[in-house]
Amino acid sequence: MERHQRGFRSQTLQRLAIFVLGIAGALGVASAQEKVTYNMAWLPQGSSIGVIVAQEKGFFREAGLETRIVRGYGGNRTANELDQGQFEFGYVDPISLVLNRANGGKIRLVGAINTRWPAGICFNAGKHDIKTLDQMKGLLLGGGSASPVHNVVPAWLENNGKPKDHIRLLRMDPAVVDASLIEGRIDMAECWLASNRAVTQKQAATAGVKLGWVEYSDFGLDAYGSGFATTEDVIQKRPDMVRKFLRASYRGFEFAQANPEQAADLMLKSFPTVDRAIALQQIREINALIADAQAKDKGLGHLREDRMRATLQFVDKAFGLNGKVKAQDTYTNALLQ
């Protein structure tokens, strides 16, 4: 009887020890989760689907990261706040990044998302039939008061042998640009793949207007669009965390490429106010933009030296930086490995 009781007590203690070790292990895993924040630079849209999928599918958690996704308020503000250390990663365009560095900032691109410039010029196809730059002569293009379009378009026109004033530019409240295009108060407006183009198309269709567009990239703008950026301080002090974040995020983009419908559902799950049809269109657009045929063997995210040089040359000309920023200081591929 005593031997039986001793055996029972022994088994009970063993089970208790296993239970305690299990709790301790779970607490250890939880405490090991490294906290990071990603700023989308705007509202949730297709451009951030890789991060959203990685969050919803648990890819970050598997990598040991506790990731918070937050909205942003434009590329320039996102770049500056990133440089100030307000978050670890941001969706940053090369114009905002280069201007930040020109003013003493220390941020870099660590992975490509838009492997070509995603913006174009939208117009009312019922009023204009625009296929060439000559057909844009004298037309009015509206842009937000602080939008880089006011610097980008003149430089782009000059690169194509046109005078800077070939297109008339109007500074506007950014909140009314798209509506002004649809209502016919301006002839053209800038629109972005995987972002506001899908939204503008839907608004135009509701108003019985058909949109057409001309891509900057079809007329010589050989530049990257936005990608993942972080600070040199984070790169130096937390390189393993950066690698984990990039690996999980690009795994999310790969999932979206293979499963765009499911990716749209995951975006809606994470952000219930999103319009699913618009999200799906944006996801299909980013799936095309993130694929670089000339760097296919390098995997998603690789930043090509020739494309980065071309990007910097254009930004340098558009903003008159006179070589103040060097291409090698704006990006690194070292953390994609």
C-alpha positions in Angstrom: 0.0 0.0 0.0 2.8 2.4 1.0 4.7 1.5 -2.2 1.6 2.2 -4.2 1.2 5.6 -2.6 4.8 6.5 -3.2 4.4 5.5 -6.9 1.2 7.6 -7.1 3.0 10.6 -5.5 5.9 10.2 -7.9 3.7 10.1 -11.0 1.8 13.2 -9.7 5.1 15.1 -9.2 6.3 14.1 -12.7 3.1 15.4 -14.3 3.3 18.6 -12.2 6.9 19.1 -13.3 5.9 18.6 -17.0 3.0 21.0 -16.6 5.3 23.7 -15.0 8.0 23.2 -17.6 5.3 23.6 -20.3 4.0 26.9 -18.8 7.6 28.1 -18.4 8.3 27.2 -22.0 5.2 29.0 -23.2 6.2 32.1 -21.2 9.7 31.9 -22.6 8.4 31.8 -26.2 6.1 34.8 -25.5 8.8 36.8 -23.8 11.2 36.1 -26.7 8.9 37.8 -29.3 10.7 40.9 -30.5 8.5 43.9 -31.0 8.6 45.8 -34.2 6.3 48.3 -35.9 5.7 48.7 -39.7 4.2 51.9 -41.1 2.3 51.5 -44.4 2.8 55.1 -45.4 -1.0 55.4 -46.0 -4.2 53.4 -45.4 -4.2 49.6 -45.9 -3.8 48.7 -49.6 -2.3 46.2 -51.9 1.2 47.6 -51.5 1.4 46.3 -47.9 -0.3 42.9 -48.5 2.9 40.9 -47.8 3.1 42.3 -44.3 -0.6 41.9 -43.7 -0.6 38.3 -44.8 2.5 37.6 -42.7 0.7 39.0 -39.7 -2.5 37.0 -40.3 -0.8 33.7 -41.3 1.5 33.8 -38.3 4.7 34.2 -40.3 6.0 36.9 -38.0 5.2 35.0 -34.9 7.0 31.9 -36.3 10.0 34.2 -36.8 9.9 35.4 -33.2 8.5 38.8 -34.0 5.5 40.6 -32.6 4.6 43.0 -35.4 2.3 46.0 -35.2 1.0 47.5 -38.5 0.1 51.1 -38.5 -1.3 53.6 -41.1 0.8 56.4 -42.4 0.3 59.9 -43.7 2.3 60.0 -46.9 5.8 59.0 -48.0 7.7 62.1 -46.9 6.3 62.1 -43.4 6.8 58.3 -43.1 10.5 58.7 -44.2 11.1 61.5 -41.6 9.4 59.7 -38.8 11.3 56.5 -39.6 14.5 58.5 -39.4 13.4 59.8 -36.0 13.0 56.3 -34.7 9.3 56.3 -34.3 9.0 52.8 -35.8 11.4 50.1 -37.2 10.2 49.8 -40.8 8.3 51.9 -43.3 7.0 51.7 -46.8 9.1 54.5 -48.3 9.4 55.8 -51.8 12.9 56.7 -53.2 12.1 60.4 -53.5 11.2 60.7 -49.8 14.2 58.6 -48.9 16.7 60.6 -51.0 15.3 64.0 -49.7 15.6 62.7 -46.2 19.2 61.8 -46.7 19.9 65.1 -48.4 18.8 66.7 -45.2 21.1 64.6 -43.0 18.8 61.6 -42.5 20.1 58.0 -42.2 17.5 55.6 -43.7 18.0 53.0 -46.4 16.0 50.7 -48.6 16.5 47.1 -47.5 14.1 45.4 -49.9 12.2 46.3 -53.1 8.4 46.1 -53.4 7.6 48.2 -56.5 10.4 47.2 -58.9 9.2 49.8 -61.4 7.7 53.2 -60.9 4.0 52.5 -60.1 2.6 55.9 -60.9 1.0 57.2 -64.1 -1.2 60.0 -65.3 -4.9 59.3 -65.4 -7.4 61.1 -67.6 -11.0 61.0 -68.7 -11.0 58.7 -71.7 -14.3 60.1 -72.8 -12.8 63.6 -73.3 -9.2 62.8 -74.2 -7.5 60.1 -76.2 -3.9 60.2 -74.9 -1.3 57.8 -76.1 1.7 60.2 -76.5 3.3 63.1 -74.7 2.4 65.4 -77.5 -1.3 64.8 -76.9 -0.8 66.1 -73.3 0.4 69.5 -74.5 -1.4 72.3 -72.6 -3.5 70.0 -70.5 -4.0 70.7 -66.8 -2.7 68.1 -64.3 -3.7 68.5 -60.7 -1.6 67.3 -57.8 -1.6 67.7 -54.0 0.0 70.9 -52.8 3.0 69.0 -51.3 3.1 66.1 -53.9 6.4 65.3 -55.6 4.4 65.3 -58.9 5.3 69.0 -59.2 9.0 68.1 -59.5 8.7 64.7 -61.1 6.6 65.8 -64.2 8.9 68.6 -65.3 12.0 66.4 -65.0 10.2 63.6 -66.8 9.1 65.9 -69.6 12.7 67.2 -70.1 14.0 63.6 -70.2 11.6 63.1 -73.1 12.7 66.2 -75.0 9.7 68.3 -73.9 9.7 71.7 -72.2 9.0 71.8 -68.5 5.7 73.6 -69.1 4.5 71.2 -71.8 1.9 70.1 -69.1 0.3 72.7 -66.9 0.5 71.9 -63.2 -2.0 72.9 -60.5 -1.3 72.6 -56.8 -4.5 71.5 -55.0 -5.8 70.2 -51.7 -5.0 66.4 -52.1 -8.5 65.5 -50.8 -10.1 66.9 -53.9 -7.7 65.9 -56.7 -9.5 62.7 -57.8 -13.0 64.2 -57.5 -11.8 67.2 -59.6 -10.6 64.8 -62.3 -13.9 62.9 -62.4 -15.9 66.1 -62.4 -13.9 67.5 -65.3 -12.3 70.5 -63.4 -8.8 69.2 -64.3 -7.7 67.2 -67.3 -5.3 64.8 -65.6 -4.3 63.5 -62.2 -1.5 61.3 -60.9 -2.7 57.7 -60.0 -0.8 54.8 -58.5 -1.0 51.1 -59.1 -1.7 49.0 -56.0 -2.9 52.2 -54.4 -5.3 55.0 -55.5 -5.8 53.9 -59.1 -8.3 51.2 -58.2 -10.2 53.6 -55.9 -10.3 56.3 -58.6 -11.5 53.8 -61.2 -14.4 52.8 -59.0 -15.3 56.4 -58.2 -15.2 57.2 -61.9 -17.3 54.2 -62.9 -19.9 55.2 -60.4 -20.0 58.6 -62.1 -20.2 57.1 -65.6 -16.6 58.1 -66.4 -14.0 55.8 -68.0 -10.4 56.4 -67.0 -7.4 56.0 -69.2 -3.8 56.4 -68.2 -0.3 56.8 -69.4 2.5 55.2 -67.4 5.6 57.2 -66.6 7.7 54.0 -67.0 6.5 53.7 -70.6 8.2 57.0 -71.3 11.6 56.6 -69.9 11.2 56.8 -66.2 13.5 53.8 -65.2 13.1 54.0 -61.4 12.1 52.0 -58.4 9.0 52.7 -56.5 8.5 52.3 -52.7 10.1 49.5 -50.7 11.0 48.4 -47.2 13.2 51.0 -45.4 14.7 51.2 -42.0 17.4 53.2 -40.3 21.2 52.6 -40.3 21.0 52.3 -36.5 18.5 49.5 -36.7 20.6 47.8 -39.5 23.7 48.0 -37.3 22.2 47.0 -33.9 19.4 44.6 -34.9 20.4 42.9 -38.2 18.9 39.5 -37.3 15.5 41.2 -36.6 15.6 42.9 -40.0 16.3 39.6 -41.7 13.4 37.9 -39.9 11.1 40.8 -40.8 12.0 40.7 -44.5 11.9 36.9 -44.7 8.4 36.8 -43.2 7.1 39.7 -45.3 8.3 38.4 -48.6 6.8 35.0 -47.6 3.6 36.9 -47.3 4.0 38.5 -50.7 4.7 35.0 -52.2 1.5 33.8 -50.6 -0.4 36.7 -52.2 1.1 36.0 -55.6 -0.1 32.4 -55.4 -3.4 33.1 -53.6 -4.7 36.6 -54.4 -8.3 35.9 -53.4 -7.3 34.5 -50.0 -4.9 37.4 -49.6 -7.8 39.8 -50.1 -9.8 37.9 -47.5 -7.0 38.2 -45.0 -6.7 42.0 -45.7 -10.5 42.3 -45.0 -10.1 40.2 -41.8 -7.3 42.5 -40.6 -9.0 45.8 -41.8 -12.8 45.2 -42.0 -13.6 48.6 -43.6 -11.5 47.8 -46.8 -13.5 47.3 -50.0 -12.7 43.8 -51.0 -12.9 44.3 -54.8 -10.5 47.3 -54.6 -8.2 45.3 -52.4 -8.1 42.4 -54.8 -7.3 44.7 -57.7 -4.5 46.3 -55.7 -3.1 42.9 -54.8 -3.1 41.8 -58.4 -1.3 45.0 -59.3 1.4 44.6 -56.6 1.9 41.0 -57.6 3.0 42.3 -61.0 5.0 45.2 -59.6 7.0 43.1 -57.2 8.2 40.7 -59.8 11.5 41.8 -61.5 12.2 39.6 -64.5 15.8 40.8 -64.6 16.5 39.7 -61.0 14.4 36.6 -60.9 17.2 34.4 -59.7 17.8 36.7 -56.8 14.3 36.3 -55.2 11.8 38.9 -54.1 13.2 42.1 -52.7 16.5 42.4 -54.5 17.5 45.9 -55.4 19.5 46.2 -58.6 22.5 48.5 -58.8 21.6 49.8 -62.3 18.0 50.6 -61.3 19.1 52.3 -58.1 21.6 54.5 -60.0 18.9 55.4 -62.5 16.4 56.2 -59.7 18.9 58.4 -57.9 19.9 60.2 -61.1 16.2 61.1 -61.8 15.5 62.2 -58.2 18.8 64.3 -58.2 17.7 66.1 -61.4 14.1 66.6 -60.4 15.0 68.2 -57.1 18.3 69.8 -58.0 20.4 67.9 -55.4 23.7 68.2 -57.4 25.0 64.8 -56.4 24.6 65.4 -52.6 23.3 61.8 -52.1 25.3 58.8 -53.4 23.5 55.7 -54.7 25.4 53.3 -52.4 24.1 55.1 -49.4 20.5 54.6 -50.2 20.1 50.8 -50.2 21.5 47.5 -49.2 20.8 43.9 -50.2 22.8 42.4 -47.3 19.8 41.7 -45.1 17.8 39.7 -47.7 20.1 36.7 -47.1 
